[in-house]
Amino acid sequence: MRNTSKQSSNLLKLIILALLGTISLLLFFLNFPLPFLPPYLKIDFSDVPALMASLIFSPLAGVIVVAVKNLLYIAVSGAGDPIGVAANFLAGVMFVVPVSILYHKYKGVKSIVSGLVTGTLIMAIGMSVLNYFIILPAYGWFMGWEMTNQVIWVSVIAGVLPFNMIKGIIIALLFVPLFIKMHSWIKQQQAKFI
């Protein structure tokens, strides 16, 4: 009997993660560029469902939602751009995991705020490093563009770094009030899956 309830609990968890991944994909399509940054860098709120999953369950659940979103995006859009999808996945993981780790360690609004600040910094610095050494050179090779070190450096300093800082701040400003409103609901959901 206990085994069956554990199986149904795991099945329900998988269904919730798949649903949150789908919501994440829909939010991914509702994006907008920032006026002073390159137009291919767009702000979206697709990390919010991943944050919810990571708070209710675990950091791994947040990673799964980010992965589901990106896999669905490939399936729906037939994305001929695997580098952008990989970059989106890595940025989401760098942002969501620190928030979740700090929340599960300390619980509460302060841990969410410090997690969002930490996640924003890790995402901004991590994506800058990855773009400089791997992502932008890979794009250059993939698209047949001439990517000099100077072009890559300017793209990182004037595009990638400020974009990820702004994105983290915007998501944080949206997520903190959302978390405060939903805190008791999140605790109820956590209790169901323990």
C-alpha positions as CSV (number, residue, x, y, z in Angstrom):
1,M,0.0,0.0,0.0
2,R,2.8,2.4,1.0
3,N,4.7,1.6,-2.2
4,T,1.6,2.5,-4.3
5,S,1.2,5.8,-2.6
6,K,4.9,6.6,-3.1
7,Q,4.5,5.8,-6.8
8,S,1.4,8.0,-7.2
9,S,3.2,10.8,-5.3
10,N,6.1,10.5,-7.8
11,L,3.8,10.4,-10.7
12,L,2.0,13.5,-9.5
13,K,5.4,15.2,-9.0
14,L,6.3,14.4,-12.6
15,I,3.0,15.7,-13.9
16,I,3.5,19.0,-11.9
17,L,7.0,19.4,-13.3
18,A,5.8,18.7,-16.8
19,L,3.0,21.3,-16.4
20,L,5.4,23.9,-14.9
21,G,7.8,23.2,-17.9
22,T,4.9,23.9,-20.3
23,I,3.9,27.1,-18.5
24,S,7.6,28.0,-18.6
25,L,7.6,27.5,-22.4
26,L,4.6,29.8,-22.8
27,L,6.2,32.5,-20.7
28,F,9.4,32.1,-22.8
29,F,7.4,33.2,-25.9
30,L,6.2,36.3,-24.1
31,N,9.5,38.1,-24.3
32,F,10.7,41.6,-25.0
33,P,14.1,43.2,-25.9
34,L,15.6,46.1,-23.9
35,P,16.0,49.3,-25.9
36,F,19.7,49.8,-25.3
37,L,20.9,46.1,-25.6
38,P,21.3,43.9,-28.7
39,P,17.8,42.8,-30.0
40,Y,18.6,39.0,-29.7
41,L,18.9,39.4,-25.9
42,K,15.2,39.3,-24.7
43,I,13.8,39.4,-21.2
44,D,11.2,36.7,-20.4
45,F,9.7,35.2,-17.2
46,S,10.1,31.5,-18.0
47,D,12.4,31.0,-14.9
48,V,9.5,31.8,-12.6
49,P,7.8,28.3,-12.9
50,A,11.3,26.7,-12.4
51,L,11.8,28.8,-9.3
52,M,8.4,27.6,-8.0
53,A,9.3,23.9,-8.7
54,S,12.7,24.3,-7.0
55,L,11.1,25.8,-3.9
56,I,8.3,23.2,-3.6
57,F,10.5,20.2,-4.3
58,S,14.3,20.6,-4.7
59,P,17.0,22.4,-6.8
60,L,16.9,19.3,-9.2
61,A,13.1,19.9,-9.8
62,G,13.9,23.5,-11.0
63,V,16.6,22.1,-13.3
64,I,14.1,19.6,-14.7
65,V,11.6,22.4,-15.4
66,V,14.3,24.5,-17.2
67,A,15.2,21.3,-19.2
68,V,11.5,20.6,-20.1
69,K,11.1,24.2,-21.3
70,N,14.1,24.0,-23.6
71,L,13.2,20.5,-24.9
72,L,9.7,21.7,-25.7
73,Y,11.1,24.8,-27.3
74,I,13.2,22.6,-29.7
75,A,10.2,20.5,-30.4
76,V,7.8,23.4,-31.0
77,S,10.1,25.8,-32.9
78,G,12.3,23.2,-34.7
79,A,15.1,25.4,-33.4
80,G,18.0,25.3,-35.7
81,D,20.0,27.0,-33.0
82,P,21.2,24.5,-30.4
83,I,23.7,26.9,-29.0
84,G,21.0,29.4,-27.9
85,V,19.0,26.6,-26.4
86,A,22.0,25.3,-24.5
87,A,22.8,28.9,-23.3
88,N,19.3,29.4,-22.1
89,F,19.4,26.1,-20.2
90,L,22.7,27.0,-18.5
91,A,21.5,30.5,-17.6
92,G,18.3,29.1,-16.1
93,V,20.2,26.6,-14.0
94,M,22.7,29.2,-12.8
95,F,19.8,31.4,-11.7
96,V,17.4,28.9,-10.2
97,V,19.7,26.5,-8.3
98,P,21.3,29.1,-5.9
99,V,17.8,30.5,-5.0
100,S,16.6,27.0,-4.2
101,I,19.7,26.0,-2.2
102,L,19.5,29.1,0.0
103,Y,15.7,28.7,0.4
104,H,15.9,25.1,1.5
105,K,18.7,25.8,3.9
106,Y,17.2,28.9,5.6
107,K,13.5,29.1,4.6
108,G,11.7,32.4,4.3
109,V,11.7,35.7,2.5
110,K,15.3,36.8,3.4
111,S,16.7,33.5,2.0
112,I,14.7,34.1,-1.2
113,V,16.0,37.7,-1.6
114,S,19.6,36.6,-0.9
115,G,19.1,33.6,-3.2
116,L,17.8,35.9,-6.0
117,V,20.8,38.3,-5.6
118,T,23.2,35.3,-5.5
119,G,21.5,33.7,-8.5
120,T,21.6,36.9,-10.5
121,L,25.3,37.4,-9.8
122,I,26.2,33.8,-10.6
123,M,24.1,33.9,-13.8
124,A,25.5,37.3,-14.9
125,I,29.2,36.3,-14.2
126,G,28.8,32.7,-15.3
127,M,27.1,33.5,-18.6
128,S,29.7,36.2,-19.3
129,V,32.5,33.7,-18.8
130,L,30.7,31.1,-20.9
131,N,29.9,33.5,-23.7
132,Y,33.5,34.8,-23.8
133,F,35.1,31.4,-24.0
134,I,32.5,29.1,-25.5
135,I,29.1,30.4,-26.6
136,L,30.0,33.4,-28.7
137,P,33.0,31.6,-30.4
138,A,30.6,28.7,-31.1
139,Y,28.0,31.1,-32.6
140,G,30.7,32.6,-34.8
141,W,31.7,29.1,-36.0
142,F,28.1,28.0,-36.4
143,M,26.9,31.1,-38.3
144,G,30.2,31.6,-40.2
145,W,30.8,35.0,-38.6
146,E,34.2,36.5,-38.0
147,M,34.4,36.7,-34.2
148,T,37.6,38.5,-33.0
149,N,38.5,38.7,-29.3
150,Q,37.5,42.4,-29.3
151,V,34.1,41.7,-30.8
152,I,33.5,38.9,-28.2
153,W,34.7,41.2,-25.3
154,V,32.5,44.1,-26.3
155,S,29.5,41.7,-26.8
156,V,30.0,40.4,-23.2
157,I,30.7,43.7,-21.5
158,A,28.0,45.7,-23.4
159,G,25.5,43.0,-23.9
160,V,25.6,39.7,-22.0
161,L,26.7,41.0,-18.5
162,P,24.2,44.0,-18.2
163,F,21.4,41.9,-19.8
164,N,21.7,39.1,-17.2
165,M,22.0,41.5,-14.3
166,I,18.8,43.4,-15.5
167,K,17.0,40.1,-16.2
168,G,17.8,38.8,-12.7
169,I,16.7,42.1,-11.1
170,I,13.4,42.2,-13.1
171,I,12.6,38.5,-12.2
172,A,13.5,39.2,-8.6
173,L,11.2,42.2,-8.4
174,L,8.4,40.1,-9.8
175,F,9.1,37.0,-7.8
176,V,9.6,38.4,-4.3
177,P,6.0,39.7,-4.0
178,L,4.7,36.5,-5.7
179,F,6.6,34.4,-3.2
180,I,5.2,36.4,-0.2
181,K,1.7,35.9,-1.5
182,M,2.2,32.2,-2.2
183,H,4.5,31.3,0.8
184,S,1.9,29.4,2.8
185,W,0.7,27.6,-0.4
186,I,4.3,26.5,-1.1
187,K,4.6,25.2,2.4
188,Q,1.4,23.2,2.0
189,Q,2.7,21.7,-1.3
190,Q,6.0,20.8,0.4
191,A,4.1,19.0,3.1
192,K,2.3,16.9,0.6
193,F,5.4,15.6,-1.0
194,I,7.5,14.8,2.0
